Amino acid sequence: MTGKLCFMVTPKAVLVTGSGGGLAERKIRARDVWAARLCASRLDRRLGAGEPPENSAVLAVRAQWLVRPAACRGLAGTLQRVLALTDGQPRAITAVRVSRRHVRAAAPELQGLVDRLLAGGPVSACGVAQLRALLADGSGPVYHRRCPDDLAARLREVRAALDAFGPMPR
């Protein structure tokens, strides 16, 4: 097992690393779900850094939430809105300002991620967590025009992390 996926054994259980080093089925408890919600940002950072979801039940629960089709569709919608903010059409004043230069330069990568997320199929929790972090970073290349980071390169890294266990067939 690569550590990039969290396999659901049953709707009420996850696989976690057992005391002997192998994987063991563990029932999900209500406190696991609550902890995954309350500590979402911290758990996302751990997953985005590549920590295997099976390291703990709470991490596995969070990983399962991140890779749900509905969560992927929501991220795709967010990326579409980011792209729409740079299309030159007059818009009502919004609180969100994106770096038009960075986003326009990375438009092919952004659209590729939208297509990948909407295509369905498995994605890694690591890649989803990295994308969420990139979209939440107000000082990053999505929003800050003076950010020295190359948004297109960061998006290619996210795409590679999303498909860490192999690309989807076309």
Sequence and secondary structure as in RCSB ss.txt:
>XXXX:A:sequence
MTGKLCFMVTPKAVLVTGSGGGLAERKIRARDVWAARLCASRLDRRLGAGEPPENSAVLAVRAQWLVRPAACRGL
AGTLQRVLALTDGQPRAITAVRVSRRHVRAAAPELQGLVDRLLAGGPVSACGVAQLRALLADGSGPVYHRRCPDD
LAARLREVRAALDAFGPMPR
>XXXX:A:secstr
  SS   EEETTEEEEE TTSSEEEEE  HHHHHHHHHTHHHHHHHHHTT  GGG HHHHHHHHHHTSHHHHHHH
HHHHHHHHHTTS       S    HHHHHHTHHHHHHHHHHHHH S   HHHHHHHHHHHH TTSTTT TT  S 
HHHHHHHHHHHHTTT     
